[in-house]
Amino acid sequence: MRRRPHPAEQIPFPRPATPTACRASPNLFTHEPGDTTPARTAEARKICSACPLAPTCLKWALANPDQTQTGIWAGTNPLQRRILRARLTNRLGTNWVQVLAARDRAPRERAEAARTRPLSVREARIIQLDRAFNGPMPHHTPLTPAQQSANRQRLLAALPGNARP
């Protein structure tokens, strides 16, 4: 039986290709209650606001409240994260983590579904001939996978020797 992932596991921890400021100097971002000054908090927030991973980091921090009870995460303090979690719960429901994870997955899944198998030699030759006689195709909105499949079927049906009943 396959284990259903915990909602927080659906939003991965941000892993940058290059070290970020929070990795280089973690002491600036780890704040225990009562041991921080406004200047130190402001400096950490300023650094976070310039980080390209801030949106991903914030999603992860919101989805993992037990691991982000202290410190600055994506420019937010613990109180701000509690407020944001409450707002997300009010707006998206108690399963807001799954909703956000699904929104993040949707573009990747659409891009993957739009990829098609490589063209056969015959199909590639027809396209080459079409471009030679008719010029390049005008730019249109991308076709959906269903439209691509329908076009492929029409193309195959129109080829000589592929008469279908």
N, C-alpha and C positions, 0 to 999 in steps of 0.2 A: 504494500500500500504506500502510495506516495504521500510524503509529508507536505502539508500546506505551509508555505513560508510565513513567518511572523510578518505582520504588516511593515515593521521597520526594516526588515531585510529586503523589501522590494525597492527601497531607495538606497543605492550603494554609496559607500563612503567616498568622497571625492579623492581621487588619486592623480595628482598632477604629474606631468612629465618632468617638470622642473620644480625644484624646491620653492615653496611659498614662504612668505614672511613668518607665518605662524609655525612653520616647521623649523625655520632658521632660529627664531627666538621665541620658544613657547612660553617662557616666563612672562612675557608681556601680555599674553592672552589668558593665562590661568589666574583667575581672580577668585579668592575665597571671600565669603561674605565678611565685610568689615575691614579687609586688608588692602583696599584699593583707594586711590585718590582720583578725583575727577580728571586730572591731567593725564594720568596713566590710562584711564578708560577712554578718554578722547583720542589719545594717540593710537590705541588698539583699534578703535572704530575707524579712524582715518586710514589706517593701513588696510583694514578689511574692505573698506569701500572701494579701494583701488584694485582689489584682487578680482581676476576674471572668474574665479570659482565661487564667489560669494553666493550667487543664487543656489547652486548645487549644495554648498555647505549649509546654507540656511534650511533647505529642505531636509537634509540629513539631520541637522540639529533639532528641528521640530519633530521629526519622526522618531527620535531617540531621546526622549526626555530624561530617562534614567542615566544616560551617559553625558548629558549636557546640563547638569543641575547648577554648575558654576562656570565662571569664565565668560569670555567674549567669543561668540560664534557668529560669523558673518555680520559682524558689527552690532549684534544684539546682546543684551544682558539677560539673565534668567527671567526677570519680570517681564520683559518685552516678549520673550519666547512663550511664556505662559499665556500672555494676552493674545499673541498670534495663534496659538493652538486653540484657544477658546473661540476665536473668530472663525478659524477654519472648521471647527466642529459645528458652529452655528450655520455656516454657509454651505458646507459640503456634507455634513452629517458625521456620525461617529466613525465611519470608515474613510475619512478624508485621506489617510495615507495611501490607501489603495486607489483612490480617485486620482491623486497626484501621480502615483506610479504609472497608472494607465495612461494618463496624459503624456508622460514622458516616453512611454513605450510606443504610442500611436504613430508618431512620425517615422520611427525606425521600422516599424512593421509595414507602414505604407511604402516606404522606400524599398524594402525587401520584396514586397509583393509586386512592385512595379518592374522588378528585374525579371526578365524573361530568359528562356533558354536561348542559346546562340542560334542565329539564322542558319538554315541549311545552305549549301552552295547554290542550289536552285533559287531560293528566296533572295539571297544576297545578289545574285546575277540579275534578277528581275528589278530589284531596287536600283542597281547600278544602271541598267538600261533606262529605267524610268527617269532617273536624274539626268542622264545624257540627253534624252529626247525632250523632257518637260522642264528641265532646270531644277534648282533646289526647291524643296517644299517650303511653303510659307510657314512662318512661326505661329503655332497655335498653342492653346493650353495643353498640358500633358494629358494623354489618354489614361483612362482608368484601366486596371487589369482586365476587366470584363470587355471593354472596348478593344483592347489589344487582341484578346482572344477571338472576338468576333471578326476583326479585320484579318487575322491570320487564317481563319476558317474560310472567309470569302476569297482570299488570295489563293489558298490551296485548291478551292473548288474551281477557280477560274483557270488554273493551269491545265494545259492539254494532257489528256490521259488520266485525269482525276475526276472524271464525271461521276457524280453521286446520284443515286436514285432519289 
